[in-house]
Amino acid sequence: MREERNVVAGADLAVRTDALSKSYDGVHAVDSVDLRVPQHSVFGFLGPNGAGKTTTMKMLLGLIRPTSGSGTILGLDIGTDSPKVRRRIGYLPQEPHFYSHMTARETLRFAAAFFFSGPTDRIEIRIDEMLELVGIADRADRPIRTFSGGEIQRLGIAQAQIHKPDLLILDEPAASLDPLGRRDVLAILERFRATSTVFYSTHILDDVQRVSDMVCVLNKGRIVSQGSMSEVLSTGSDSIFTVEVQGDVEGARTALLGQAWVDQVAVDGDGTLARLRITVNDPDAAEARLQRVLLEDETLVVKGFARQSANLEDVFVDLVAEGPADD
């Protein structure tokens, strides 16, 4: 199970930006972004298409220069220390490309040559470790032109991690994978946490909730939420309870709607057996009083009661729909 890491003043940060901005022809692609990424965290970087995620990552990598603001990676300035920064980063672009005539083993050997010098056998051991870790050891000596999209994505992750970087920046690392492949990649990312910080963007919100301990949501170039997973999930304005009841379902619905802490009651079912989905504005009041309200009707039987777990997708939709706050 993942552990959440709180961002506190003075904590060791893998990535820090202050008012980082990028404009094109007067249009803000990234607008005053203040990132705080703790070391050895798995940091999910989220946002709709065009939010500025890739632009932000390219500024961190030194591929494009900020219009204004500043940033550091492991204490190194992303502008003046860019060569040093790149030696400590592994990067996977959204659509990785390789020499199609080379094999996976040759590709990793080529990449490793930029970082390693020393006994060849040690480099080969590292290559074998990475091929096994990402699940393509049995295809290591086949030309890349024969690889599927998912296999290329796995190779890209192996190449990004071949030199044991302190920070991995991954742009949509599971985009080309089926559900089983995504599950394997999530397990790999969690293993990387022991030696690296993982900073990755994705549109698959269920995956983020499963593996990330830190989250940042970007919209229209600005941060709308950032913090531990529990902190971001707590920004949702409503809580939902589900109750299975048998008896006077409509009477139960009416009684609940009469409570000030209840906003909505949706009914799923017919006749005298149904599931009520209750949206509340005061979760503490609901915890204490919801069942009591229902049991005032002695003929009503409560067969099940649960508080619905917070859902990142719902919170994300609310945050993006609301948009960045105006200055």
C-alpha positions as CSV (number, residue, x, y, z in Angstrom):
1,M,0.0,0.0,0.0
2,R,1.3,3.4,-0.9
3,E,2.3,5.9,1.8
4,E,1.4,9.5,1.5
5,R,4.1,12.1,2.0
6,N,3.1,15.6,3.2
7,V,4.8,18.6,1.6
8,V,6.1,20.7,4.5
9,A,8.2,23.7,4.8
10,G,11.9,22.7,4.6
11,A,11.2,19.2,3.2
12,D,13.7,17.8,0.7
13,L,12.2,18.5,-2.7
14,A,13.1,16.8,-6.0
15,V,11.4,19.5,-7.9
16,R,10.6,23.1,-6.9
17,T,9.3,25.9,-9.1
18,D,8.4,29.4,-8.2
19,A,6.0,31.4,-10.5
20,L,7.3,29.3,-13.5
21,S,5.6,30.7,-16.6
22,K,5.8,30.3,-20.4
23,S,4.0,32.5,-22.9
24,Y,3.6,32.3,-26.7
25,D,2.6,35.5,-28.5
26,G,1.1,36.8,-25.2
27,V,-0.8,33.7,-24.4
28,H,0.1,31.9,-21.1
29,A,0.7,28.2,-21.7
30,V,2.0,28.0,-18.2
31,D,1.1,30.7,-15.7
32,S,2.9,31.1,-12.3
33,V,3.2,27.5,-11.4
34,D,4.6,26.6,-8.0
35,L,5.4,22.9,-7.9
36,R,6.5,21.1,-4.7
37,V,7.6,17.5,-5.4
38,P,9.1,15.6,-2.4
39,Q,11.9,13.2,-3.0
40,H,11.0,9.6,-3.4
41,S,7.3,10.4,-4.0
42,V,5.2,9.2,-6.9
43,F,3.8,12.5,-8.1
44,G,0.7,12.5,-10.5
45,F,0.6,15.6,-12.7
46,L,-2.9,15.9,-14.1
47,G,-4.9,18.2,-16.3
48,P,-7.1,18.3,-19.5
49,N,-5.5,18.5,-22.9
50,G,-3.8,21.9,-23.4
51,A,-3.5,22.5,-19.7
52,G,0.3,23.0,-19.9
53,K,1.6,19.7,-18.5
54,T,4.0,18.9,-21.4
55,T,5.2,22.5,-21.6
56,T,6.0,22.4,-17.8
57,M,7.9,19.1,-18.1
58,K,9.9,20.5,-21.1
59,M,10.9,23.5,-19.0
60,L,12.0,21.2,-16.2
61,L,14.1,19.3,-18.7
62,G,15.7,22.4,-20.1
63,L,14.2,21.7,-23.5
64,I,12.5,25.1,-23.6
65,R,13.2,28.2,-21.6
66,P,10.7,29.8,-19.2
67,T,9.4,33.3,-20.0
68,S,9.6,34.1,-16.3
69,G,9.9,32.4,-12.9
70,S,12.4,29.8,-11.7
71,G,12.8,26.2,-10.9
72,T,15.2,23.7,-9.3
73,I,15.7,20.0,-9.6
74,L,17.5,18.4,-6.7
75,G,18.7,21.8,-5.8
76,L,20.1,22.5,-9.3
77,D,18.8,25.4,-11.3
78,I,16.9,24.3,-14.4
79,G,18.4,27.1,-16.5
80,T,22.0,27.6,-15.4
81,D,22.6,24.0,-14.3
82,S,20.8,22.3,-17.2
83,P,23.6,19.8,-18.2
84,K,24.0,18.6,-14.5
85,V,20.2,18.4,-14.2
86,R,19.9,16.1,-17.3
87,R,22.5,13.7,-15.9
88,R,20.2,13.1,-12.9
89,I,16.9,12.8,-14.9
90,G,15.3,10.0,-16.8
91,Y,12.7,11.1,-19.4
92,L,10.0,9.3,-21.3
93,P,8.2,11.4,-23.9
94,Q,4.5,10.7,-24.7
95,E,5.4,9.0,-28.0
96,P,8.9,7.5,-27.7
97,H,10.8,6.8,-30.9
98,F,13.7,4.4,-31.4
99,Y,15.8,3.2,-34.3
100,S,13.6,0.5,-35.7
101,H,16.4,-1.8,-36.9
102,M,18.0,-2.0,-33.4
103,T,17.0,-4.5,-30.8
104,A,15.8,-3.6,-27.3
105,R,19.1,-4.7,-25.9
106,E,21.1,-2.7,-28.4
107,T,18.9,0.4,-27.6
108,L,19.6,0.1,-23.9
109,R,23.3,-0.5,-24.5
110,F,23.3,2.7,-26.7
111,A,21.6,4.7,-24.0
112,A,23.8,3.4,-21.2
113,A,26.9,4.4,-23.1
114,F,26.0,8.1,-22.4
115,F,26.1,7.6,-18.7
116,F,28.3,4.6,-17.8
117,S,32.0,3.8,-18.2
118,G,33.6,0.8,-16.7
119,P,33.4,-3.0,-17.0
120,T,31.1,-4.1,-19.9
121,D,29.8,-7.0,-17.9
122,R,28.3,-4.6,-15.3
123,I,26.6,-2.6,-18.0
124,E,25.2,-5.8,-19.5
125,I,23.9,-6.9,-16.0
126,R,22.1,-3.6,-15.7
127,I,20.5,-4.0,-19.2
128,D,19.3,-7.5,-18.3
129,E,17.8,-6.1,-15.0
130,M,15.9,-3.5,-16.8
131,L,14.6,-5.8,-19.6
132,E,13.4,-8.2,-16.9
133,L,11.8,-5.4,-14.8
134,V,9.7,-4.0,-17.7
135,G,8.7,-7.4,-19.0
136,I,10.4,-7.6,-22.4
137,A,13.3,-9.9,-21.6
138,D,11.9,-12.5,-24.0
139,R,11.9,-10.0,-26.8
140,A,15.3,-8.4,-26.0
141,D,17.0,-9.4,-29.2
142,R,14.2,-8.8,-31.7
143,P,14.2,-5.6,-33.9
144,I,12.1,-2.8,-32.5
145,R,10.1,-2.6,-35.7
146,T,8.4,-5.8,-34.6
147,F,7.3,-4.4,-31.3
148,S,3.8,-3.4,-30.4
149,G,2.9,0.0,-29.0
150,G,2.9,-1.3,-25.5
151,E,6.3,-3.0,-25.9
152,I,7.8,0.2,-27.2
153,Q,6.3,2.0,-24.1
154,R,7.9,-0.6,-21.8
155,L,11.3,-0.1,-23.6
156,G,10.9,3.6,-23.1
157,I,10.5,3.2,-19.4
158,A,13.6,0.9,-19.3
159,Q,15.6,3.5,-21.2
160,A,14.5,6.3,-18.9
161,Q,15.6,4.3,-15.9
162,I,18.8,2.6,-17.3
163,H,21.2,5.0,-15.5
164,K,19.4,4.9,-12.2
165,P,18.3,8.6,-12.2
166,D,17.3,10.5,-9.1
167,L,14.2,11.8,-10.9
168,L,12.0,10.2,-13.6
169,I,9.8,12.4,-15.7
170,L,7.3,10.3,-17.6
171,D,4.7,11.8,-20.0
172,E,1.7,9.4,-20.3
173,P,3.8,6.2,-19.4
174,A,0.7,3.9,-19.6
175,A,-1.1,5.5,-22.6
176,S,-0.5,2.6,-25.0
177,L,-1.1,-0.3,-22.6
178,D,-4.0,-2.5,-22.0
179,P,-5.3,-2.9,-18.4
180,L,-2.9,-5.7,-17.5
181,G,0.0,-3.7,-19.0
182,R,-1.1,-0.7,-17.0
183,R,-1.2,-2.7,-13.8
184,D,2.4,-3.9,-14.5
185,V,3.6,-0.4,-15.2
186,L,2.1,0.9,-11.9
187,A,3.9,-1.8,-10.0
188,I,7.1,-0.8,-11.7
189,L,6.6,2.9,-10.8
190,E,6.1,1.9,-7.2
191,R,9.3,0.0,-7.2
192,F,11.2,3.0,-8.6
193,R,10.2,5.0,-5.6
194,A,12.9,3.4,-3.5
195,T,15.7,4.9,-5.6
196,S,14.0,7.7,-7.6
197,T,11.3,10.3,-7.5
198,V,8.6,9.6,-10.1
199,F,6.9,12.6,-11.8
200,Y,4.4,11.6,-14.4
201,S,1.4,12.9,-16.3
202,T,-1.6,10.8,-17.3
203,H,-5.3,10.9,-18.2
204,I,-6.1,7.6,-16.4
205,L,-7.3,8.9,-13.1
206,D,-8.0,5.5,-11.5
207,D,-4.3,4.7,-12.0
208,V,-3.3,7.9,-10.3
209,Q,-5.4,7.2,-7.2
210,R,-4.0,3.7,-7.0
211,V,-0.3,4.5,-7.1
212,S,0.4,8.2,-6.4
213,D,1.0,9.7,-3.0
214,M,1.1,13.3,-4.3
215,V,-1.1,15.0,-6.9
216,C,-1.1,18.3,-8.8
217,V,-4.0,19.3,-11.0
218,L,-3.2,21.9,-13.7
219,N,-5.9,23.7,-15.7
220,K,-5.4,26.5,-18.3
221,G,-1.8,26.7,-17.3
222,R,-2.4,27.2,-13.6
223,I,-2.5,24.9,-10.5
224,V,-6.0,24.4,-9.2
225,S,-5.0,21.8,-6.5
226,Q,-1.8,20.3,-5.2
227,G,-1.0,18.1,-2.2
228,S,-1.1,14.6,-0.9
229,M,-3.8,12.3,-2.3
230,S,-6.0,12.7,0.7
231,E,-5.7,16.5,0.7
232,V,-6.7,16.7,-3.0
233,L,-9.6,14.3,-2.5
234,S,-10.8,16.4,0.4
235,T,-11.4,19.3,-1.9
236,G,-14.5,17.7,-3.1
237,S,-17.5,19.7,-1.9
238,D,-19.9,16.7,-1.3
239,S,-19.8,13.3,0.3
240,I,-22.0,10.4,-0.8
241,F,-23.5,7.6,1.3
242,T,-25.3,4.5,-0.1
243,V,-28.0,2.8,1.8
244,E,-29.9,-0.4,0.9
245,V,-33.4,-0.3,2.3
246,Q,-36.5,-2.5,2.2
247,G,-40.0,-1.1,2.8
248,D,-41.4,2.4,2.1
249,V,-38.7,3.6,-0.2
250,E,-40.4,6.8,-1.2
251,G,-41.1,7.6,2.4
252,A,-37.5,7.1,3.3
253,R,-36.5,9.4,0.4
254,T,-38.9,12.1,1.6
255,A,-37.6,11.9,5.2
256,L,-34.0,12.3,4.1
257,L,-34.7,15.3,1.8
258,G,-36.2,17.0,4.9
259,Q,-32.8,17.1,6.5
260,A,-30.7,20.2,6.1
261,W,-27.5,18.2,5.6
262,V,-28.9,16.3,2.7
263,D,-28.6,17.8,-0.8
264,Q,-29.8,14.9,-3.1
265,V,-31.3,11.4,-2.9
266,A,-31.2,9.2,-5.9
267,V,-33.1,5.9,-5.9
268,D,-31.9,2.8,-7.7
269,G,-34.5,0.1,-7.7
270,D,-38.2,-0.6,-7.8
271,G,-40.9,-1.4,-5.4
272,T,-40.0,-1.9,-1.8
273,L,-36.3,-2.8,-2.3
274,A,-33.9,-0.1,-3.4
275,R,-30.5,1.5,-3.0
276,L,-30.4,5.1,-2.0
277,R,-27.5,7.3,-3.1
278,I,-27.4,10.2,-0.7
279,T,-25.4,13.3,-1.4
280,V,-24.7,15.3,1.8
281,N,-23.1,18.6,2.6
282,D,-22.2,17.7,6.2
283,P,-20.5,14.2,6.4
284,D,-20.3,14.3,10.2
285,A,-24.0,14.9,10.6
286,A,-24.7,12.2,8.1
287,E,-22.5,9.7,9.9
288,A,-24.3,10.4,13.2
289,R,-27.9,10.8,12.1
290,L,-28.6,9.2,8.7
291,Q,-29.5,5.8,10.0
292,R,-31.5,7.2,12.9
293,V,-33.7,9.2,10.4
294,L,-34.4,6.0,8.4
295,L,-35.1,3.8,11.4
296,E,-37.7,6.2,12.7
297,D,-40.0,4.3,10.3
298,E,-40.2,1.0,12.2
299,T,-41.4,-0.9,9.1
300,L,-38.3,0.1,7.1
301,V,-35.3,-2.3,7.1
302,V,-31.8,-1.0,6.5
303,K,-29.9,-3.8,4.8
304,G,-26.7,-2.0,4.0
305,F,-25.0,1.3,4.8
306,A,-21.7,2.7,3.5
307,R,-19.9,5.9,2.9
308,Q,-18.6,6.1,-0.7
309,S,-14.9,6.4,-1.1
310,A,-13.7,9.7,-2.5
311,N,-13.2,9.5,-6.2
312,L,-10.3,11.4,-7.9
313,E,-12.3,11.6,-11.2
314,D,-15.2,13.4,-9.6
315,V,-12.8,15.8,-7.8
316,F,-10.9,16.4,-11.0
317,V,-14.0,17.2,-13.0
318,D,-15.1,19.6,-10.4
319,L,-11.7,21.3,-10.2
320,V,-11.4,21.7,-14.0
321,A,-15.0,22.8,-14.4
322,E,-14.5,25.5,-11.8
323,G,-11.3,26.6,-13.4
324,P,-8.4,28.6,-12.0
325,A,-9.1,31.4,-9.5
326,D,-8.9,34.9,-10.8
327,D,-6.2,37.2,-9.4
